[in-house]
Amino acid sequence: MDYAIIFEAARPLWWVLPLVVLLGIFKTRWFKGLFGEAFVKLIAKVRLPADEYRGIHNVTLATPDGTTQIDHVLVSRYGIFVIETKHMTGWIFGSERQAQWTQKIYRKSFKFQNPLRQNYKHVKALEALLDVPADTIHSLVVFSGSAVFKTRMPGNVTIGGGYVRYIRSFREPVLSDSQVQEVLESITTGRLAPNRQTHRQHVKHLKARFESSAERTCSKCGSGMVLRTSKRSANAGNRFWGCSAYPKCREVQDVA
């Protein structure tokens, strides 16, 4: 077989393989998260005055049970804004008090943790680090992508650049210029080094926390998992994780 002929015939299509690889990367959760964070950062840079709002991004802080990672912190005289980003598509259903929200794409539904609860831990970690009144720190969730809210959301949950309007609604100075500078210095010196090693360690902590947490979710339907004890057959007395949606969903997971 003359491979040279085949090579010459395929040469015009050399760009196909890199394109396929790039498309695959674009669809990964990692890239979507990265894109969402970059989008929020860009909007802040363009629409918020740099001399009034100072941003620190990708902030990893040590916590009693490991680490927590904050997407964005915007510091100003009008308060400290802790931003959690979600790059998602489809319809979003949820409320402030629900433990889990729902993403619906056509006929498929997916559960995910209430991002306000997720960001609550970020806020508390920042409170522990900073010497400022708790009411000067504000939690904010920003959805990027083509997500559409199908239920009424709290004012601090926004889509796209709408979060800028929420931030600008705070016009009463609560921090002095010197306090703003102290906050920036405290975060800069108190954060873990923003490098790959820190990120890997954070992911490791998350994985360990998930494996030991009773708030784990079902891999099939997204509902919460409940720790149960088997009462039948040879497995009687053994513990396992069972889906809280049982009997509609019969997913089980082993107890490590």
N, C-alpha and C positions, 0 to 999 in steps of 0.2 A: 504493500500500500504506500502510495506517495503522500506522506504527511505534509510535505511542503505545499501541495495543492490545497489541502484542507486548511492549513494555516493561513494561506493567502486569501482563501474564501471567507475565513472568519475574521480577518483583520479589520474590516469596516465596522465590526460589531464589538470592538474592544471596550467601548464605553458602557456596554450593557451590564457587565459584572459589577463594576464600581457603583453603577446606578442602583442595582438591586441591593447591594450592601448598604448604601446610604438610605434607601427607602426602609430597609429593615431597622436601621438605627433610629430613624425618625419616629418609628412606631413604638419604640421601647418606652417603658415607664420612666426610665432614667432621663431620656432626652426630653420627654414631655414636661417632666418636672423642671429640668434645666431651662427649657424654653419659657415656662410660666414665670420662673423667678427672674429671668432676664427681661421679660416683658414688664413686670411690675417695677423693676429697677429703672428701666428706660423711661417709663411714664413719670416716675417720681423725679427723675433728672430733668425732664422736659417741662413738667407742669408745676413743680414746686420750687420756689426760689432757693438756690443753693446756700445763700447767706442766712436763711431762716431755718432750713430743714437739712440736717446732716445725717447721712445714711451709713449704717454699718451692716454688711450683708454676710449671710452664711455664718452665723454666730453659734458656736458650740460651747455649752457651759456644763460644768460638772454638777451632778445632782447626787443625792444620797443613794439612789439606786442605779447610777450609771452616768449617762449624759443626756442632754436634750439639745436639739438643734433648731435654731430660729432662722427663718428665711431672711427676714429683713427687720431692722430696727431703725426707725426714723426719730431723731432727737431734735426737739425744738423748744422754744420758750413756752409753747402752748401745750406741751406734753410729750410723752414718749410713746410712740406707736409701734406695737409689736405685730408684725404682719405674717400671716400664714397663707401661702399660695396653694391653689389647687387648679391644675390645668386639666379640665374635663370637658366632655361633650355630652349631649343629650339633655334630658329633663332632670332637674334636681328637686327632690322633695325632702323637707326636713323642718324642724322647729328648734328653738333655742334649748328646749328641755329634753329632746330625744337623744338617746345614747348613740343611735345610728341613723344616718340619712340614707336616702335611696337615689341611685342614678339609674335612669331608664333610657335605654337606647333601643328604639323600635319595640319589640316585644320582650326584650330581655331586661331584667332588673338586677342591679348589683348593690349590695350594702357596703357602706364605708363609715368609719368613725366620724361622729359629729366633730367637724374641725374646730368649733368653738371650745370643745372640751380638750382637744389636742393642744390648742393654743393657750389654754388655761395654765398648763404646766410650764409653758414658755414664760408666761407672765410671772408666775410664782418664782421661777428660777432667777428672773431678772430682778424681782423685788428683793430676793435674798442677797443679790450682788450689790445693789445700789442703795445709797442712803437718801432716798426721796420718799415722799408720801405715796402710798399705794394708789390713791386716786389720780395721780399724775401719769399712770401707765395705762394705756388703752389697748385692748385686744381688737384686731381687725383681720378678717378673712377675705381674701380676694380670689375669685374664680376667673381664670383666663380661659381661652379656647372658646368654643361655641355653646357653652352651657347656658341653659335657660331655667330660671327659677319657676317652679309651678306651684309653690306655696309661698305665703308671705314670710319674708326673712327679716331678722333684726336689722337695724340700721347699720351695724358694723359688719354685715356680710354683704359684699358687693360683687358686681361683675365688671371685668375690664378696668378701665380708668375711672370708674365711678368711685373708687376708694379715695381719690383725691378730694372729691367734694365732701366726703365724711371728715377727712383730716382737716380741711379748711373750715369746717363748722366750729372748730375749737379756736376761738379768737381771744380768749382771756389768758394773758400770760400767767403761768403757774411756776415757772422756773426763771431764775436770773441768768444772765449771760455766763456768769462764772459757774453756776450750777450745771448749765448745759455742757460746758467744757469739762467739768468734773465727771459728768455722766459718760461722756465720750471716752475719757481717759480710763475710767473704771471698766468699761466694757472692753476696751482695747487690751488692757492689761489682764483682765479677769477671764477672757475667753481662752479656749484652748487653741493652739496653733492651727490656722486655717489651711491644713495640708491634707494630702491623701491618707496619711497614717491616722490622723484624727478622725477622718470620715470612716475609715475601715473599722476603727475601734467603736465608733458610734453605732455602726450597722451591727457589729457583733453584740453590743449591749441590747440593741433592739430585738435581735433574734432571740437572745437568752431570755429577755423579759416576756416576749411573746410565748415562748415555749413553756414558761412557768406561770403565765397569767391565766386566771379564770375568765378573762374577758376575751379569749381567743374567738375567732369567728369561723363559721362553717365554710369550707372550701367550695361547697356546691351552691348554697343559697345565700350565704353572707350573714345568716342569723348568728346570734351568740351561741357559744358552746357551753354546756352545763356538765359539771362533774357528777357522774352517776356511778352506782355500784351494781354490777350484774347479779341477778337473782336466780338465773336459770343455767342449766347445763353444766358442763365441766368448768366454765368460767365463773361460776357463782362465787361472789365475794371479791372478785377483781374489779378495780375501778377503771373507768374509761370516760372519755369526753363524748357526750351525745348532743346532737343538734337540738336547740330549744324549740325548733319548729316541728319536732316529732309529734304525730306520726306522718305528717306531710313530707318531712325530709328525714331519712334514716341514716344520715352520715354519722360515722363514729371515728374517733381518733384515739390512738393509744396514749396512755399516760407514761411520760418518759421517766 
